[in-house]
Amino acid sequence: MEYFVVDGGHPLKGTFVPAGNKNAALPILAACLLTDQEVTLHNLPAIRDVETMLSLMTALGVDVQRIGPHEVRICARNVTSTVLQPDLCRQIRASFLLAGPLLARCGHVELPPPGGDVIGRRRVDTHLLALGALGAKIEATPARYSLRAAHRLRGQDIFLDETSVTATENALMAAAAARGRTIIRNAASEPHVQDLAHFLNSLGARISGIGTNVLTVDGVGDLSGGSYHISTDHTEVASIIALAAVTRSNVTVTNVVPAHLRMISLVFRRLGVAFELHDNELVVSPGQKLRITADVHGAIPKIESSPWPGFPTDLISIAIVVATQAAGTVIIFEKMFEGRMFFVDKLLSMGARIVLCDPYRVVVSGPARLHGEELVSPDIRAGVALLIAALCAEGQSIIRNVGQIDRGYERIEERLRLLGAKIERVRD
């Protein structure tokens, strides 16, 4: 087992280069199964979830070649199996993203329930409804899902019953290889969904409406090979903005996509966090006086997660930590996952002033003087939120179960040390 030892209370300084978008990399890897030609991917984050997805694909007969620390060459010419390995599927939620490409390419896929973060119920019904509409016959048991298509999938007008990111991605990949036109309504439009659509188009797919909640896909059958650069992870960018703000640090973040930060910027400014954008670079100035901006007539403001272009659910945990360091009171409302808030007891043990109202809402009053504590990372995003809290707290903290953080953040302790963070990884 590994854990972090963190000495908090030290300001940071320097330039941070964010990694490629984890949530774009995983569906893009899955989409490589739609072509029998070589695909080269650049800016692939070196994280555990990517390694697990590559292992799943290798087990299916896909040829995977590492050509650099963040580059991989993939050729799915010989797909020898359509049955996914349960032990690997239990490690990541994204294993279910292989359903659409395998169904479209091979006409059959068998897979167990996906794993991933335990942040509440995470249904797969929307995936099955979308793939069923395209022509899949589905058998579902508690232990496995079996999807078959006797003939080539056929395009349909689909209305998703929820704005699910991964269900939109599965439908998008299957529709790209289907016969005829598919319209996906109530589609997710997050940056990683857009990145997947742009990747598919680079291989010859015909997708329009990218960035909206109505995607039109004209199926082309066979896709070609190609080369693609995965976009920057806006969640990691936001994590570093938050870290710099609560540690009163002077940090520059490069390779950002300003269009991905619009709502994030609005919410952070409500918490008193300021940063300056210069083309694809942003600067967080030191010594910020964090103060929560009240609503009109002094009403307590509310921050809530919602589908894009709303505030991302993946940043709710981090927003809570920032709020503990800002003067004032704020309600934070996580609408999507009923288990997302259950890490706040760890912040309470550090001295935070938080009231957990129910599984979806907390009231945070700040600023609170945090102190070091022994902590356990429950999931990727909460783990990084606790790391941010530990770096702004007084004294030493120990963070266990850091494998969860490794699933989504590449060598985070090494990259933060370059900014002057006092953090060490210990192997027990």
C-alpha positions in Angstrom: 0.0 0.0 0.0 1.1 3.6 -0.7 0.2 6.8 1.1 1.1 10.5 0.9 2.8 12.4 3.7 1.9 16.1 3.3 3.3 19.1 5.2 0.8 21.8 4.7 0.8 25.6 5.0 3.4 26.4 2.4 2.8 28.7 -0.5 3.6 27.3 -4.0 5.1 28.9 -7.0 5.8 28.0 -10.6 4.2 26.7 -13.8 2.0 23.6 -14.0 1.4 21.7 -17.2 -2.0 19.9 -17.1 -2.4 16.4 -18.5 -4.7 15.1 -21.2 -8.3 14.8 -20.3 -9.0 11.4 -18.6 -12.6 11.5 -19.5 -11.8 12.0 -23.1 -9.0 9.5 -23.3 -11.1 6.6 -22.1 -13.9 6.8 -24.8 -11.4 7.7 -27.5 -9.4 4.5 -26.6 -12.6 2.5 -26.8 -13.5 4.1 -30.2 -10.2 2.8 -31.7 -12.1 -0.6 -31.9 -14.3 0.9 -34.7 -11.5 0.7 -37.2 -9.1 -2.0 -38.4 -6.4 0.6 -39.2 -3.7 2.1 -37.0 -4.6 5.0 -34.7 -2.0 7.1 -32.9 -3.0 9.0 -29.8 -1.1 11.9 -28.3 -1.3 13.6 -24.9 -2.7 10.4 -23.3 -2.6 10.8 -19.5 -0.3 8.3 -17.8 -2.9 7.2 -15.2 -4.2 4.0 -13.8 -7.6 4.1 -15.5 -5.9 4.5 -18.9 -3.7 1.5 -18.1 -6.7 -0.6 -17.1 -8.5 0.3 -20.4 -5.4 -0.6 -22.4 -5.3 -3.9 -20.6 -8.9 -4.6 -21.4 -8.3 -3.9 -25.0 -5.2 -6.0 -25.2 -7.2 -8.9 -23.7 -9.6 -8.5 -26.7 -6.7 -9.0 -29.1 -6.0 -5.3 -29.8 -2.4 -4.5 -30.6 -1.2 -1.7 -28.3 2.3 -0.1 -28.6 3.7 2.5 -26.4 5.7 5.0 -28.5 6.2 7.6 -25.8 5.2 8.5 -22.2 2.0 10.1 -23.5 1.7 8.5 -26.9 0.3 5.1 -28.0 -0.3 3.4 -31.3 -3.3 1.1 -31.5 -4.4 -1.4 -34.1 -7.7 -3.3 -33.7 -7.3 -5.3 -36.9 -7.6 -8.6 -35.1 -10.3 -8.5 -32.4 -10.2 -12.1 -31.0 -12.8 -11.8 -28.2 -15.9 -9.8 -27.4 -16.1 -11.0 -23.8 -14.6 -8.5 -21.3 -12.6 -9.6 -18.3 -14.5 -9.1 -15.0 -11.5 -8.4 -12.8 -10.5 -5.5 -15.1 -14.0 -4.2 -15.5 -14.4 -4.0 -11.7 -11.6 -1.4 -11.7 -13.1 1.3 -13.9 -16.5 2.6 -14.8 -15.3 3.2 -18.4 -15.2 -0.5 -19.2 -18.9 -0.1 -20.3 -17.7 2.2 -23.1 -16.5 -0.8 -25.0 -20.1 -2.0 -25.4 -21.0 0.4 -28.3 -17.8 -0.1 -30.4 -17.7 -3.9 -30.0 -21.4 -4.2 -30.8 -21.0 -2.1 -33.9 -17.8 -3.8 -35.1 -18.4 -7.5 -34.1 -22.2 -7.7 -33.5 -21.8 -9.0 -30.0 -20.4 -8.0 -26.6 -20.6 -9.6 -23.2 -19.5 -7.6 -20.1 -20.0 -7.5 -16.4 -21.3 -4.5 -14.4 -18.7 -1.7 -14.5 -16.7 -0.7 -11.4 -15.3 2.8 -10.7 -15.9 5.3 -7.9 -18.5 4.5 -5.3 -20.3 7.9 -5.3 -23.9 6.7 -5.4 -26.1 4.7 -7.8 -24.7 4.8 -11.4 -27.3 3.3 -13.7 -26.5 1.8 -17.1 -30.1 1.9 -18.3 -29.5 4.8 -20.6 -26.7 2.9 -22.4 -29.0 -0.1 -22.9 -31.9 2.0 -24.1 -29.8 3.8 -26.7 -28.0 0.7 -28.0 -31.3 -1.2 -28.0 -32.9 1.5 -30.1 -30.1 1.0 -32.7 -30.9 -2.7 -33.0 -29.2 -4.5 -30.1 -30.9 -7.4 -28.4 -30.1 -7.3 -24.7 -30.0 -9.9 -22.0 -29.2 -8.6 -18.5 -28.5 -10.5 -15.3 -27.0 -9.3 -12.0 -23.6 -10.7 -13.2 -23.4 -9.8 -16.9 -24.9 -7.9 -19.8 -25.0 -9.6 -23.2 -25.7 -7.5 -26.3 -26.2 -8.9 -29.8 -27.0 -7.4 -33.2 -28.0 -10.0 -35.9 -27.5 -7.4 -38.6 -25.7 -4.1 -38.9 -27.0 -1.4 -36.5 -29.5 1.0 -38.0 -29.7 4.7 -37.3 -32.6 6.0 -35.2 -34.0 9.1 -33.6 -33.1 8.6 -29.9 -34.1 10.7 -26.9 -31.9 9.8 -23.9 -33.8 9.5 -20.6 -31.0 11.3 -18.8 -28.1 13.6 -20.0 -25.5 10.8 -19.4 -22.0 11.5 -20.6 -21.0 7.8 -21.1 -24.3 6.8 -22.5 -24.0 9.6 -25.1 -20.5 8.4 -25.9 -21.6 4.8 -26.3 -24.5 5.9 -28.6 -22.2 8.2 -30.6 -19.6 5.4 -31.2 -22.3 2.8 -32.2 -24.1 5.3 -34.5 -20.9 6.3 -36.3 -20.7 2.7 -37.7 -24.5 2.2 -38.1 -26.5 2.3 -41.3 -28.3 5.6 -41.9 -28.8 8.7 -39.8 -29.0 8.8 -36.0 -30.1 11.8 -34.0 -29.2 11.7 -30.3 -31.4 14.1 -28.3 -30.8 15.2 -24.7 -27.2 14.4 -25.4 -24.4 15.3 -23.0 -22.1 18.1 -24.4 -19.1 18.1 -22.0 -15.7 18.9 -23.4 -14.8 15.2 -23.3 -17.9 14.3 -25.4 -16.9 16.9 -27.9 -13.4 15.6 -28.0 -14.7 12.1 -28.8 -16.9 13.5 -31.6 -13.9 15.4 -33.1 -11.8 12.2 -32.9 -14.4 10.1 -34.7 -14.7 12.8 -37.4 -11.0 12.7 -37.8 -11.3 9.0 -38.7 -14.1 9.7 -41.3 -17.3 9.8 -39.2 -19.9 12.4 -40.0 -21.1 14.0 -36.7 -22.7 17.5 -36.5 -24.1 19.4 -33.6 -20.9 19.0 -31.5 -21.2 21.0 -28.3 -25.0 21.0 -28.3 -27.5 18.6 -26.8 -28.6 17.3 -30.2 -26.1 15.3 -32.1 -26.6 14.1 -35.7 -24.6 11.1 -36.9 -24.6 9.9 -40.5 -23.3 6.4 -40.3 -20.3 5.6 -42.6 -19.6 2.0 -41.8 -15.9 1.6 -41.9 -13.7 4.3 -40.3 -10.1 4.9 -41.2 -6.9 5.3 -39.1 -5.3 8.5 -38.1 -3.6 10.6 -35.5 -5.2 12.6 -32.7 -4.2 14.9 -29.9 -6.4 14.6 -26.7 -7.4 17.9 -25.2 -6.3 19.3 -21.9 -8.1 18.1 -18.7 -10.2 21.1 -17.6 -10.9 19.3 -14.3 -7.2 19.1 -13.5 -6.8 22.8 -14.5 -9.6 23.7 -12.1 -8.0 21.6 -9.3 -4.8 23.5 -9.6 -6.6 26.9 -9.6 -8.3 25.8 -6.4 -5.0 24.6 -4.8 -3.2 27.9 -5.7 -6.1 30.0 -4.3 -6.3 28.2 -0.9 -2.5 28.1 -0.4 -2.3 31.8 -1.5 0.2 30.8 -4.2 1.5 32.3 -7.4 0.9 29.6 -10.1 0.7 29.7 -13.9 -1.2 26.9 -15.7 -0.4 26.4 -19.4 -2.2 24.7 -22.3 -5.7 25.6 -21.0 -8.8 25.8 -23.2 -10.6 29.1 -22.1 -14.0 27.9 -23.4 -13.9 25.0 -21.0 -13.5 27.4 -18.0 -16.5 29.7 -18.3 -18.9 28.2 -15.7 -15.9 27.1 -13.6 -14.7 30.7 -13.6 -18.1 32.1 -12.5 -18.4 29.6 -9.6 -14.8 30.1 -8.4 -15.3 33.9 -8.5 -18.3 33.5 -6.3 -16.0 31.9 -3.8 -13.5 34.8 -4.2 -11.0 32.9 -6.4 -9.6 35.1 -9.2 -7.3 34.3 -12.1 -6.2 35.9 -15.3 -6.4 34.3 -18.7 -3.9 35.1 -21.4 -4.7 33.1 -24.5 -4.1 29.5 -23.4 -2.4 30.4 -20.2 -3.8 31.4 -16.8 -2.3 33.0 -13.8 -3.4 32.7 -10.2 -2.0 35.6 -8.2 -0.7 35.1 -4.6 -2.3 36.3 -1.4 -5.9 36.2 -2.5 -8.5 37.2 0.1 -11.2 34.6 -0.5 -14.6 35.9 0.3 -18.0 34.4 -0.7 -20.2 36.7 -2.8 -23.7 36.8 -1.4 -26.8 36.9 -3.6 -28.9 40.0 -3.9 -30.1 41.4 -0.6 -27.4 39.4 1.2 -29.0 36.0 0.6 -26.8 32.9 1.1 -25.6 31.9 -2.4 -25.9 28.4 -3.8 -23.4 26.4 -5.9 -24.9 23.4 -7.7 -23.7 20.8 -10.1 -25.5 20.3 -13.4 -24.8 18.9 -16.9 -22.5 20.9 -19.2 -22.3 23.8 -19.6 -23.1 23.9 -15.9 -20.7 23.4 -13.0 -19.2 19.8 -13.3 -20.0 17.3 -10.6 -16.4 16.3 -10.6 -15.5 19.7 -9.1 -18.1 19.7 -6.3 -15.6 18.1 -3.7 -13.0 20.7 -4.6 -15.5 23.6 -4.4 -16.3 22.5 -0.8 -12.6 22.7 0.2 -12.3 26.1 -1.4 -15.4 27.3 0.5 -13.9 26.2 3.8 -11.2 28.9 3.2 -13.5 31.7 2.1 -15.2 34.2 4.4 -18.9 33.7 4.4 -21.5 31.0 4.0 -22.5 29.0 0.9 -24.9 26.1 0.1 -23.3 23.5 -2.1 -25.8 21.2 -3.9 -24.6 18.0 -5.6 -27.6 17.0 -7.8 -26.2 13.9 -9.5 -24.6 11.5 -7.0 -25.9 10.8 -3.5 -22.5 9.5 -2.3 -20.4 12.5 -3.4 -20.7 14.3 -0.1 -19.7 11.5 2.2 -16.1 12.7 2.4 -16.9 15.8 4.4 -16.5 14.0 7.7 -12.8 14.0 6.9 -12.8 17.8 6.4 -14.7 18.1 9.7 -11.9 16.2 11.5 -9.5 18.8 10.0 -11.5 21.7 11.6 -13.8 22.6 8.7 -17.2 24.1 9.6 -19.7 22.1 7.4 -23.2 21.0 8.0 -24.3 17.9 6.0 -28.0 18.6 5.4 -28.7 15.4 3.4 -26.9 13.2 0.8 -26.9 16.0 -1.7 -26.4 19.3 0.2 -23.9 20.9 2.6 -23.7 24.3 4.1 -20.1 25.6 4.5 -19.0 28.5 6.7 -15.5 29.9 6.4 -12.8 30.6 6.8 -11.8 27.6 8.9 -8.3 27.0 10.2 -7.5 23.5 9.0 -5.0 21.2 10.8 -3.2 18.1 9.6 -5.0 14.8 10.0 -4.8 11.2 8.9 -7.2 10.8 5.9 -8.3 8.1 3.5 -9.1 8.9 -0.2 -12.6 7.5 -1.0 -12.6 8.3 -4.7 -10.6 10.2 -7.3 -12.2 13.6 -6.9 -12.6 13.5 -3.1 -9.0 12.3 -2.9 -7.7 15.3 -4.7 -10.0 17.6 -2.6 -8.4 16.1 0.5 -5.0 16.6 -0.9 -5.7 20.3 -1.5 -7.1 20.6 2.0 -3.9 18.9 3.4 -1.7 21.3 1.5 -3.4 24.4 2.9 -3.7 23.0 6.5 -1.2 23.6 9.3 0.9 20.6 10.1 1.3 17.2 8.7 -1.4 15.0 7.1 -1.3 11.4 5.9 -3.5 10.4 3.0 -4.1 6.7 2.5 -5.6 4.8 -0.5 -3.8 7.1 -2.9 -4.3 4.6 -5.6 -7.7 6.2 -6.1 -6.0 9.5 -6.9 -3.6 7.8 -9.2 -6.6 6.6 -11.3 -7.2 10.2 -12.5 -4.2 12.3 -11.7 -0.8 11.6 -13.3 2.2 11.5 -10.8 0.5 14.3 -8.9 3.0 14.3 -6.0 5.9 14.7 -8.4 4.3 17.5 -10.4 3.2 19.4 -7.2 6.7 19.1 -5.8 7.9 21.1 -8.8 5.7 23.9 -7.4 7.3 23.6 -4.0 4.7 21.4 -2.4 5.9 19.3 0.6 4.6 15.9 -0.3 6.1 12.5 -0.4 4.8 9.1 -1.5 5.6 6.3 1.0 5.4 2.7 0.1 4.3 0.6 3.1 
